[in-house]
Amino acid sequence: MRLALLTGLLSLTAAAAPARLAVAYFDNASGDATLTPLGRGLADMLITDLSNVEALQLVEREKLNLALDELKLSQSKFIDPKNALKLGKGLSARYLLVGSFTVVTENMQLTARLLDVPQGKVVFSEGVNGKKDEFFALEKELVDLVISNLGIKLQLSEKSKLRSNSTESFDAFSKYAAGLTAKDAGDEAKARELFEAALAADPNYRAAKSATERLAVIFKRDDDAKTQTADAARKSLDPKAKDFPQKVSLLLMSLQESKIEEQKRKVELLTWLAENDLTPPAVNGLPAVAVAGLQVVYRHTDDPTQWENIPKACEYFVSKYPTDDYPKSYCRGLLQSLRSETTRDRVEAQKEWDEERDSDLKNLDPEDWRISLHKNEAAMRKLIALYASKVKK
């Protein structure tokens, strides 16, 4: 009796345990390399849909990528049966779904093969055909094939979730798939650009939105680490050290004006240098302090509050680097731009400056370089005024 009861409990436990399923990236059999990212997008969509089925435990894309790299399959055009079984075992998967897609003009074919990894046999191998603009319906047919061939009975709530799509826009999906490819290749900036393009094509695309949000967190973490490193490097600067010019040059070049916090650190460093009359000589023929400082000055040629300070700021750098051609050459062009600006009515020019700043802050993407300049405007004005004050009357 006890043995029968124990056997029954073990059977229930086994039945309740979800089957682990991995979905490999679909191979591009169309001959058009530009369509290759669709293979990642299709796998991602299948993972998302099948994750709604309680009887299945889906392997995450990140683990799939690691396994592909470890088995040296990430660059393979096709995954053959032998490697497919290796991949499934490497992922500790009970089942592995592999497949390919073909696009000819407006027609599309998706072919899928579900492998039982421990037994090394094919559960099913079938294809679905239709128009390219019916792609999302074709993907649902693959989902149905997996569920039916595994004998899974869906609950009503699961059926409801499987009816909906993250997007109905093939253009949005294509951009999202290309974003996944860029992300897996390590180009996170390009990935974010493509995910945002997918959102522009379909603002309600949940997958693209969450991917963009995840990247934003990654970027912020990296940006915070970089600014902390810059702070430490700034505090360690010793004007008496022999490598002082090299360290200042490297630090200035590493800080991007398009990043709010990095531009802030750059302006702070330039301010510290000017306050202490520190103008390190050129490194490898480039006077980094003059380059960075005059760039700040140039950004304010159409700012009426700085029209009187700009010529003096130029004089400051020309006097500090008397034998260097860069400040002289740069300031010639800068002052020419300033002369054309100062012919305008000051009140009208100030109004345009303020309106453009307000419009940029309201409408531009937070990552746009102009946002960084506007956010650091007060500190930059103070820096230009500081340069001007250093010139002998």
N, C-alpha and C positions, 0 to 999 in steps of 0.2 A: 504493500500500500504506500509506504513512504517512498519507495523507489519510483513508483508510478507518479506520485505527486511531484517528486523532484524532477523527473523527466518532463512532466507537463510544464513546470515552471521554467525550465531551461528552454523549452520550445517557445513559450510565450516571449521570453527575453530575446531569443534569436529573431523571432518574427518582428518584434518591436524595434530592433536595431536597424537604423537606416542603412541602405547599401551605399557604399562610397563610389561615386561616379566622377570621372575626370573627362573633360571635353578638350581635345587637342585643337589647335588652330587648323582651320580648313585650308587645304591646298588650293592654290590658284591654277586650274587646268585650262584657263581660257587663252593663255598665250599673251595676255596684255598685262605687263608688269604693274601698271598703274592701279590695277584692281586688287593687287595682293593684300593691301590692308583690310579688305572686306573679310578675309579669312579670320582675322583676329576679332573683328566686329561681330561676325556671325557666332563665333565661339562664345564671346562675351554675352551676347543676347541669349544663347541657349543656356549658359550658366545661370543668368539672371532668372529666366523662366523656370528652369528645372529646380532652382533653389526654393521655389514655392511648393514643391512636392515633399511632404513630410517623410515619405518612404525613402527619400534619397538624400545623401550628404554629398554636396558638390565640393570638389577640390578648387581652392582659390586660384586665380590667375597667377598670383605672385609665386605660389608653390609650383605651378606648372612651368613658369619661366625658369625657376631654379633647376628643376629636373631636366628641362631641355638643355640648359647650359652644361649641367654635370654630365649628361650623356652625349654632349656635343651634337645635339640635334637642332639647335636654334637656327643654324644656317642651312639646314637641309630643305630642299625644295619639296620633297615628299617623304612621308613617314611610312616605311614599308612594314609589313606584318610583324617581322622579327623585332624591329626597333619599337614598334607600337607596344608590343608585349613588355619590352624592357621599360618603356616609359610608364606603363600601367603599374608594373611592379615597383618602380622607383617612387611612385606616388602612393603606394599602398592602396591602390584602387581595386575594387571588385570588378568594376566595369570601366571601359575606356571607349569614348565615342570619337571616331576619326572620320574624315571625309574630305570632299573636294567640291569645288563649284566651277561652273562654266558659264560664260556669258557670250552669246552670239547675237549681235545687233540688239534687239529688244527682248530676246529670250534668255532665260536663265534655267540652269539645272543644278540642283543640290543633290549630291550623293553622300550617303552616310553609311558607316559600318560600326556596329556596336560589338565590342569584344568582351567576352567573359575572360578576364585576365588569369585567374587561378587555373581554369580549365584549358586556357589557350584556344578557345573556339569562338566562332562568329555567332552571335545571337541573331543578328539580321544584317543584311546588306541591301539597301534599297535607295532609289532616287526619286526625287519629286521635280516636276517640271512646271514652268509657267512663264509669265511675262516678268521682266525685270521690275516693273512697278508693282508687281504682286509679291515682292520679296518677303514682306512681313507675314503674308499668309503661308508662303512656302516654309518659312522658319517654324511656324506653328505646326505644320504638317510633320516636320522632323521631331518636334516635341511630342506630338501624338504617337509617332512611331516608337520612340523610346518608351513611353509610358505603357502602350499596349503590348509591346514585345516583352516587357518585364512583368506583365500581368498586374500592374498597379491599378487599384480602384481608387479613383479620386473622390475626395469629399467635395461638397458643394462649394465651400469656401475656396478650395484649391482650384476648382474649375473656373470660378469667377476671376481669380487672379490671373489665370492663364489666358483669359480672353483678351485682356488689355495689353497694349504695346507701349513701350516707353516713348515711341515716336511713330508717326506714320509718314514721315518725310525721308525719302531715300537719300536726298542731298544731305540732310542733317546726319543721318546714320553713316554715310560715307565719310564725312568730315570727322565724326566721332571715331570711326575705325582707324582713320589715318592718325588721329591723335593718340590712340592706343599704341600704334606702331612707333610713333615718335617717342612716346613715354618709355616704352620698353627698350628703345635704342639709347636712352639716357638724355634725350633732348627735351627736357621738361618745359623750356620756354616755348618751343615749337608746339609741343603737346597742348599747352594751355591756349595758345593761339588758335589751334584747330578745335579744341573743345568749345571755345567761345564762339567760333564760327558756326559750330553745330548748334549752339544755343541761339545764335542769330537767325539760323534757318528755322529753328523750332524752339521758341522760348520756354516751352513746357517739357523739353526733353530731360527727363529725370537723370538718366545716366550721365549725360554731358554736364549737367549742373553739379552733380555730386563729385564728378572727376575734377571739375574746375575748382570746387571748394577744397578737395583734398590737396591739389597742387598749391593752392593759396597758402595752406597750412605749411606745406613743405618749404615754399619760398620764404615765408615769414621766419621759419626756424633758421634757414640758411642766412637770411639777411641779418637776423639778430646775432647769429654767431660771428658774422663778418664785422658788424659794428663793434662787438665786444673785442674782437681781435684788433680793430683799428684803434679803439680806446687804449688798449694795452700798449700798442706800438707807439702811440702818441706820448703816453706817460714815460716811456722808456727813452725818448729822444734826449740826447745829450749834445748841445751845440759845440762842446769842446772835443767830442769824439771825432776821429778821423773819418769814420764812415757816415757822419751826420748828413752830408749832402745826398748820399746814396739812399739812406733810409727815408729821408723826406721825399725824395723823388719817387721811390717805390710806393710809399703810402699815398701820395697824391694821385698817382696813376691808377692805383687799385680802387679808389673811391669814385663811383659813377655818379654823375650829376642827375641821372634819371631816377635814382633812388632817393627818397626823401631823407632818410636817416644818414645815408652815405654822403649826400650833398651837405647835410648839416655838419657832419664831421669834417668834411673838406674845408668848409667856410671857417669852422672853429680853428682848424690847424693854420689856415692862412692868416686869420686874425691874430693868433698867438705869435706867429712869425713876424708880422708887421709891428705888433706892439713891442716886441723885443729887438726890433731892427735887425732881424735875421734874414738875410737873402743869400742862401747857399748858392755856390757857383753851379754852372751847367754840368750835367752828368751825361756823358756820351753825346755832347754837343747840344743838349736840350736843357734850357733853364726851366725846370719843372714849376718852380714857384711863379715865374712870370707867365708861363703858359696857363696855369690854373687861375691865377689872379686876374689876368687880362680877359679870360673867358667870362669871369663873373662881371667884369666891367662892361664887356660887349653886350651882355644880356640886358643891360639897362640903358642902351642908347636911345630908346624911345620912351624912357621914363623921365618926365620933366623934372622930377625932384633931384635928378642926378646930372642934369645938363652942365652945371657949373663944376661939379666934382670930377667928371670924366677926363677932361684935358689934364687936370692936375694929377689924377691917378696914372695917366699915361706918362707924364713927366717923371713921376716917382719911379716907374720901372725902367725908363730910359736912363735915368741917372744912376740907378742901382746896378744896371748891366750896360755900362758905357761901351764896352767892346763887343757886345753881342748884337747881332743883326736882328734877332727875332723880335724884341720889344719895339724897335724902330719900325720894322716892316709892318708888324701887326697894328701898331698905333696909327700908321698912315691911313690904312683902310678903315680903322675904327673911327677916326676923326672925320673922315670923309662921310661916313654914314651919319655921324652926329650932326654935321653941318646941314645935311638935307632935312634932318628931323627938326632942328632948331628954327627953321624957316616957318614952321607951323605955329598957329596960335597956341600958346601954352595952356590956356584953360581947356580948349578943345582937345588938345593932345592928352591932357591929364584925364579928361572924361573918357576918351577912347581907351587909355591904359587901364583905368578902373573897370570899365565895362567888359573889356576882353578878359581881365583876370577873373571877374565874377562869373562870366560865361564859361570859362575854362573849368573853374572849380565845380561848376554845376553839371556840366555836360561831358567832360572828358573822362576817359577811363582812368582810374586811380593810379595805374602804372605808367601813364603818359608822362614824358619827361617834363612837360610844362607844369604839371601839378607839383612836382618837386621844386621847381623854381619859385612858384607862387608861395608854397608853404615856407620857403626859406627866404622870402623877399626881405623881411625886416633885417635879418642878420647880414644879408648881402649888401643892403644899402649902408649899413653901419661900416662894413668892411671897405666899401668904396670911399666913404667919407673919411675913414682912417687913412687910407692911402693918400687922399688929397691933403689931409692935415700934416702929413710928413714932409710935404714939399716946402722949402724955404720961401718965405714971403718975399 
